[in-house]
């Protein structure tokens, strides 16, 4: 065993904090052989081939299983592995879980892989299942129950199970190994706390956290990261905690290939340099995706709210004239917003090449337009003069005027659906139904908004949105800030945006329904019921 390899964990020297623990070459070599002679890759071009650990993975495995306490048990009881996406951490975690099940010598071992949702938990389990099926010797000892998502060793009453994030059902476990996948996606600390306390009766348990970076917010992930950094830097002496942190700093040049390599130990292996270059280019063009790229591919902790599009990209999509839209199928999005300010409606028309034409309308009380033009220096009066805003009499928007516009528009166009915000729209929905139109309530949460928000961004960047340069919609695009959750979902944020964004919201709603109508995709939330394990 080359002990120098153990010093290659970024910024962490296991010898400096070893205390009375010693490194056992034979135990480390045994663990490495388990991986490289007993396991196979499960996906991609390497599927079915021997699990050849990369240097950074070899160091993790050798550290976890090579360091021994004076009583003969393993040194490390908890590990925090922060590695960006597509670096093979899920496959590594599956191999570690299998070692704890098959080779750690623990009778009645209970091994669990857990995550914030069912699908994520099944990623580690699925990799482990394929690895066992790829080894005849393992298959002679293990029984796989696919429906129950469990692997059982009847000879010593051990098991490996995938579990969901509902912590209430996890009391009573006697865990030997816990793999928590994508810790950043945990909504709270309940699951982690329940599982950690379930290891108390074991002589040498292992808790493995694997994750990409979280947002800058209070969370169990950020709490663990801060602790891992303190252990790594020597501020806290915890010989039982293994910190593995691959990340760029806030000061690093995130466009530099050197920074990509610093953050991604598997660059050029499971994640290609060409992919990173392409994603970096996309991040330079889209302010919204820039935070996503930094957080998911460089492990930079970012704010959740970000500015969205560069106006230069939006302006490149401008075309003149919309006469070709008469009679064509379309979807409408209607954001009623405040009755005392702008109300927006946007129509989207799909083209045969996968692009969309966009036609917006805006209404505003004339009194409000006067006030905003004079007090806030927003050129409402100019936009009324150019026809980009239609003024209504009085101090509130006249919804009957908007309905009449929709009815007249429907006479010349094939309106498939009218997407309407669910909030405070019952009267309008009833009116539309009475005219034979098809209003569809459209939620404003991540579940409904994320898919079309991401798709709109892709279409704009690809030049597949056609608009006539409406100045109000352009202004709203410049105002738009998007909020991003821990899973990378996006939606416009009216509270954090600098000004009105109703037209952008209406556009996203219309596109969301058009995507379903054109068979471009459907949110799982449209059909999926709640599933627990």
URDA-V158651 format. One record per residue. N is the residue number from 1. SS is DSSP state (h for helix, s for strand, l for the rest). Layout:
# URDA-V158651
[[N:SS] [N:SS]]
This chain:
# URDA-V158651
[[1:l] [2:l] [3:h] [4:h] [5:h] [6:h] [7:h] [8:h] [9:l] [10:l] [11:l] [12:l] [13:l] [14:l] [15:l] [16:l] [17:l] [18:l] [19:l] [20:l] [21:l] [22:s] [23:s] [24:l] [25:h] [26:h] [27:h] [28:h] [29:h] [30:h] [31:h] [32:h] [33:h] [34:h] [35:h] [36:h] [37:h] [38:h] [39:l] [40:s] [41:l] [42:l] [43:l] [44:h] [45:h] [46:h] [47:l] [48:l] [49:l] [50:s] [51:l] [52:l] [53:l] [54:l] [55:h] [56:h] [57:h] [58:h] [59:h] [60:h] [61:h] [62:h] [63:h] [64:h] [65:h] [66:h] [67:s] [68:s] [69:l] [70:l] [71:l] [72:l] [73:l] [74:s] [75:l] [76:l] [77:l] [78:s] [79:s] [80:s] [81:s] [82:s] [83:l] [84:l] [85:l] [86:l] [87:l] [88:l] [89:h] [90:h] [91:h] [92:h] [93:h] [94:h] [95:h] [96:h] [97:h] [98:h] [99:h] [100:h] [101:h] [102:h] [103:l] [104:l] [105:l] [106:l] [107:l] [108:l] [109:l] [110:s] [111:s] [112:s] [113:s] [114:s] [115:l] [116:l] [117:l] [118:h] [119:h] [120:h] [121:h] [122:h] [123:h] [124:h] [125:h] [126:h] [127:h] [128:h] [129:h] [130:h] [131:h] [132:h] [133:h] [134:l] [135:l] [136:h] [137:h] [138:h] [139:h] [140:h] [141:h] [142:l] [143:s] [144:s] [145:s] [146:l] [147:l] [148:l] [149:l] [150:s] [151:s] [152:s] [153:s] [154:l] [155:l] [156:l] [157:l] [158:s] [159:s] [160:s] [161:s] [162:s] [163:s] [164:l] [165:l] [166:l] [167:h] [168:h] [169:h] [170:h] [171:l] [172:l] [173:l] [174:l] [175:l] [176:l] [177:s] [178:s] [179:s] [180:s] [181:s] [182:l] [183:h] [184:h] [185:h] [186:l] [187:l] [188:l] [189:l] [190:h] [191:h] [192:h] [193:h] [194:h] [195:h] [196:h] [197:h] [198:l] [199:l] [200:l] [201:l] [202:l] [203:l] [204:l] [205:l] [206:s] [207:s] [208:s] [209:s] [210:s] [211:s] [212:l] [213:l] [214:l] [215:l] [216:l] [217:l] [218:l] [219:l] [220:h] [221:h] [222:h] [223:h] [224:h] [225:h] [226:h] [227:h] [228:h] [229:h] [230:h] [231:h] [232:h] [233:l] [234:l] [235:l] [236:l] [237:l] [238:l] [239:l] [240:l] [241:s] [242:s] [243:s] [244:s] [245:s] [246:l] [247:l] [248:l] [249:l] [250:l] [251:l] [252:l] [253:l] [254:l] [255:l] [256:l] [257:h] [258:h] [259:h] [260:h] [261:h] [262:h] [263:h] [264:l] [265:l] [266:l] [267:s] [268:l] [269:l] [270:l] [271:s] [272:l] [273:h] [274:h] [275:h] [276:h] [277:h] [278:h] [279:h] [280:h] [281:h] [282:h] [283:h] [284:h] [285:h] [286:s] [287:h] [288:h] [289:h] [290:h] [291:h] [292:h] [293:h] [294:h] [295:h] [296:h] [297:h] [298:h] [299:l] [300:l] [301:l] [302:l] [303:l] [304:l] [305:s] [306:s] [307:s] [308:l] [309:s] [310:l] [311:h] [312:h] [313:h] [314:h] [315:h] [316:l] [317:l] [318:s] [319:l] [320:l] [321:l] [322:l] [323:h] [324:h] [325:h] [326:l] [327:l] [328:l] [329:s] [330:s] [331:s] [332:s] [333:s] [334:s] [335:s] [336:l] [337:l] [338:l] [339:l] [340:l] [341:l] [342:l] [343:s] [344:s] [345:s] [346:s] [347:s] [348:s] [349:s] [350:s] [351:l] [352:l] [353:l] [354:l] [355:l] [356:s] [357:s] [358:s] [359:s] [360:s] [361:s] [362:s] [363:s] [364:s] [365:s] [366:h] [367:h] [368:h] [369:h] [370:h] [371:h] [372:h] [373:h] [374:h] [375:h] [376:l] [377:l] [378:l] [379:l] [380:h] [381:h] [382:h] [383:h] [384:h] [385:h] [386:h] [387:l] [388:l] [389:l] [390:s] [391:s] [392:s] [393:l] [394:l] [395:l] [396:l] [397:l] [398:l] [399:h] [400:h] [401:h] [402:h] [403:h] [404:h] [405:h] [406:h] [407:h] [408:h] [409:h] [410:h] [411:h] [412:h] [413:l] [414:s] [415:s] [416:s] [417:s] [418:s] [419:s] [420:s] [421:s] [422:l] [423:l] [424:l] [425:l] [426:h] [427:h] [428:h] [429:h] [430:h] [431:h] [432:h] [433:h] [434:h] [435:l] [436:l] [437:l] [438:l] [439:s] [440:s] [441:s] [442:s] [443:l] [444:l] [445:l] [446:h] [447:h] [448:h] [449:h] [450:h] [451:h] [452:h] [453:h] [454:h] [455:h] [456:h] [457:h] [458:h] [459:h] [460:h] [461:h] [462:l] [463:l] [464:l] [465:s] [466:s] [467:s] [468:l] [469:l] [470:l] [471:h] [472:h] [473:h] [474:h] [475:h] [476:h] [477:h] [478:h] [479:h] [480:l] [481:s] [482:s] [483:s] [484:s] [485:l] [486:l] [487:l] [488:l] [489:l] [490:s] [491:s] [492:s] [493:l] [494:l] [495:l] [496:l] [497:l] [498:l] [499:l] [500:l] [501:l] [502:h] [503:h] [504:h] [505:h] [506:h] [507:h] [508:h] [509:h] [510:h] [511:h] [512:h] [513:h] [514:h] [515:h] [516:h] [517:h] [518:l] [519:l] [520:l] [521:l] [522:l] [523:l] [524:h] [525:h] [526:h] [527:l] [528:l] [529:l] [530:l] [531:l] [532:l] [533:l]]
